[in-house]
Amino acid sequence: MLGITLQETRVYREIKAEWLVKGREQEAASLILRLLTKRFGVVSVDVRSRISGLPLGVLEDLSEAILDFGSLDDLPVWLAEYERR
C-alpha cells in the first residue's frame, strides 16, 4: 500500500538489532562459561545463570578479567565490584 517492505520499517530494524545483540550476548556468555570450565572445572548452575544474564559490555569486560582469576572464587568478587561501579 505505502510502497515499503516489512524490512524497511523502524519496528523491524529495532527488533533485528535487539535480536543481534541478544545473539552476541549468548555467544559471549557461552564462551566465558567454556573458558571458566576449562580453567577451573565444573561451573555451578548459579554461576551459569548469573553469567547468562549479563549484558554484552559486562561480558566483554569479564572475558578479560578471567585471565587474572586465580580460582572460580574470584568471579563473585569481580561481579560484586562491577555492580558497585
DASUL-V908532 format. One record per residue. PSI is psi as a letter, one per 40 degrees, with the letter a starting at -180 (none if undefined). NEAR is the number of other C-alpha atoms within 12 Angstrom. D_CENTER is the distance of its C-alpha to the mean C-alpha in whole Angstrom. Layout:
{{PSI	NEAR	D_CENTER} {PSI	NEAR	D_CENTER}}
This chain:
{{d	5	41} {e	7	39} {f	8	38} {i	10	35} {i	12	32} {d	15	29} {e	14	27} {e	14	29} {i	14	28} {d	13	26} {d	13	24} {d	15	23} {d	15	22} {d	15	20} {d	16	18} {d	17	18} {d	15	16} {d	16	14} {d	14	13} {d	15	12} {d	18	9} {d	20	8} {d	17	9} {d	21	7} {d	24	4} {d	24	6} {d	22	7} {d	28	5} {d	31	4} {d	25	8} {d	23	9} {d	34	8} {d	32	10} {d	20	13} {d	23	13} {d	32	14} {d	19	16} {d	15	18} {d	18	19} {e	21	19} {a	13	20} {h	17	19} {h	24	16} {i	17	17} {d	11	16} {d	14	15} {d	23	13} {d	24	11} {d	15	11} {d	21	10} {d	34	6} {d	25	6} {e	20	7} {i	29	5} {i	22	5} {d	25	5} {d	18	7} {d	25	7} {d	29	4} {d	22	7} {d	21	10} {d	31	9} {d	27	9} {d	19	13} {d	25	14} {d	30	14} {d	18	17} {e	17	19} {h	20	18} {d	15	21} {i	21	20} {e	27	17} {e	18	19} {d	20	18} {d	31	14} {d	21	16} {d	18	18} {d	26	15} {d	24	13} {d	13	16} {d	14	17} {d	17	14} {d	11	15} {e	8	18} {none	8	18}}
